[in-house]
Amino acid sequence: MIYTVTLNPSIDYYMEIPSVKRGTVNRSSEEHISCGGKGINVSRMLNMLNMENTAIAVIGGNTGSAFMEELKREKISIVPVNIRDNTRINIKLSDGTELNGAGPVADKTTIKEIKSLLRNFKKEDFVIFSGSICRGISIEDYGKLIEDCVKDNIRVAVDGTGKILNGVIQRGLYLIKPNIDELSELFDRTITSGEDVAKYALKLVDMGVENVLVSLGSKGAILASKDGVCCCNAPEVKVYNCVCAGDCMLAGFISAINEGADSISALEWAVACGSARVSCKNSFPSKDMVGGLYNDIQKI
């Protein structure tokens, strides 16, 4: 079974505004609302791949109720960790400007409930911790949640900022999925070349991470493990929307491993998932669409 954990989900309010003028009224020509959070997006992609999964998310207030209703409509299996404060709202403008809410404040009861849910996981399950951490949960708390899973032989993947990764990389993780910016943040240096990506990804393996999947955008991805480094180029596609491409890549890799694929095949499937996502405007790609791109990757 695959579980995703989103500790600070959001309702994302998208507004079509070509340019924003500060200090005056700005009117959008179009709006739409979506439930957000990296773990939620991983679950969305797993659903598109027909892969059974359950999302766990910290949910609260009136916005949290709306969040739950939307996910039910999407047929995403979700277990809420209820909190009194409202689930945050993020405002995203068409010019790339984002106004992200801080989100709710967790307390000891919240952490206790999350731990209780994690105890229901079984050996060899996958749990994917993805995205930011809500206020009230420290990096140390976060690390202990991961350690509890690892001690029970549950495979843990983490996708987060360099600060988050730095706090958990020595806790027996099955996988982390940084992009180049997050890898640079993690080592406090600018990393640009493929050679440097491979070098620092292998450093993370030496520090105890079993697999390091580094997304390279249009250039594909690199996977580092104790067996070395393998690379996969991305197929050529028309790019419409890069949002959630990394989440789709992560979902693709874990789903392939869950079905018994080797690491190289899983890497190729992950890149196909990410490439399929960017070629869609506002939707998540179908499994058939991913499969078509996967066949193209096989020929590279």
Secondary structure, DSSP 8 states (H G I E B T S, - for coil): -EEEEESS-EEEEEE--SS--TTS----S-EEEEEE-HHHHHHHHHHHTT--EEEEEEEEHHHHHHHHHHHHHTT--EEEEEESS--EEEEEETTS-EEE----B--HHHHHHHHHHHTT--TT-EEEEES---BT--HHHHHHHHHHHHHTT-EEEEE--HHHHHTTTTS--SEE--BHHHHHHHHTS---SHHHHHHHHHHHHHTT-SEEEEE-GGG-EEEEETTEEEEE-------S--TTHHHHHHHHHHHHHHTT--HHHHHHHHHHHHHHHHTSSSS---HHHHHHHHHHHHT-
